[in-house]
Amino acid sequence: MPALMEAMASEVPEVSTTVSGIPELVEDGRTGFLAPERNPVALAQTLKRLLSDMALVARLGRAARQRVLAEFDSGAGQRRNLIAGVAADAGWAPKR
């Protein structure tokens, strides 16, 4: 999945299938599209939809980048861990 993450970080919306852990990374309709496994017609329809709507491509691409940077960027993770550690030391409970 590193290749998917790199593409998402480059604002490229993903089009993939629902195999393996891909649905954990790609949010269908928000950061890209997921087609059912072994369904080339659905995959082709999804690609056709993207090719005909560049505004959609841009919106999904921006959301994909934001997701990767917020959830998977090591720097962001380190910052979240640091903030959580400071909050725990101060006796603050994280908001859920």
C-alpha positions in Angstrom: 0.0 0.0 0.0 2.9 2.4 0.1 2.3 3.2 -3.6 -1.3 4.1 -2.9 -0.2 6.4 0.0 2.3 8.1 -2.2 -0.2 8.7 -4.9 -2.7 10.0 -2.3 0.0 12.4 -0.9 0.4 13.7 -4.4 -3.3 14.5 -4.6 -4.1 11.6 -6.9 -7.5 10.1 -6.1 -7.4 6.3 -5.9 -9.5 3.9 -7.8 -9.1 0.4 -6.5 -11.0 -2.7 -5.4 -12.1 -3.8 -2.0 -9.3 -6.3 -1.6 -6.9 -6.6 1.3 -6.5 -3.5 3.5 -7.2 -1.0 0.7 -10.7 0.0 2.1 -8.9 1.0 5.4 -6.9 3.5 3.4 -9.2 4.6 0.6 -12.5 6.2 1.7 -15.0 5.4 -1.0 -16.4 8.6 -2.4 -14.2 10.8 -0.3 -10.6 10.1 -1.2 -11.2 7.9 -4.2 -13.5 5.1 -5.3 -13.6 1.4 -4.5 -15.1 -1.0 -7.0 -16.2 -4.5 -6.1 -13.5 -7.2 -6.5 -13.6 -9.0 -9.8 -16.0 -6.6 -11.4 -14.3 -5.0 -14.4 -17.5 -3.2 -15.5 -17.8 -1.4 -12.2 -14.1 -0.5 -12.3 -14.4 0.9 -15.8 -17.5 2.9 -14.9 -15.7 4.4 -12.0 -12.7 5.4 -14.2 -15.0 6.8 -16.8 -16.7 8.9 -14.1 -13.4 10.4 -13.0 -12.2 11.1 -16.5 -15.4 13.1 -17.2 -15.3 15.2 -14.0 -12.0 17.0 -13.3 -13.5 19.0 -10.4 -14.3 15.6 -8.8 -10.7 14.5 -9.4 -9.4 17.7 -7.7 -11.8 17.4 -4.7 -11.0 13.7 -4.1 -7.3 14.4 -4.6 -7.2 17.1 -2.0 -9.1 14.9 0.4 -6.7 12.0 -0.2 -3.7 14.1 0.5 -5.3 15.5 3.7 -6.1 12.0 4.9 -2.6 10.6 4.3 -1.0 13.6 6.0 -3.3 13.6 8.9 -3.5 9.8 9.5 -0.3 8.3 8.2 2.4 11.0 8.1 5.1 10.0 10.6 5.6 13.6 11.7 1.9 14.0 12.3 1.8 10.8 14.3 4.8 11.9 16.4 3.1 15.2 17.1 -0.1 13.5 18.1 1.8 11.2 20.4 3.7 14.1 21.9 0.5 16.0 22.5 -1.2 13.0 24.0 1.8 12.4 26.3 1.8 15.9 27.5 -2.0 15.8 28.1 -1.7 12.6 30.0 1.1 13.9 32.2 -1.1 16.9 33.0 -4.0 14.7 33.9 -6.2 15.7 30.9 -8.3 13.1 29.3 -8.4 13.0 25.4 -11.6 14.1 23.8 -13.4 11.4 21.9 
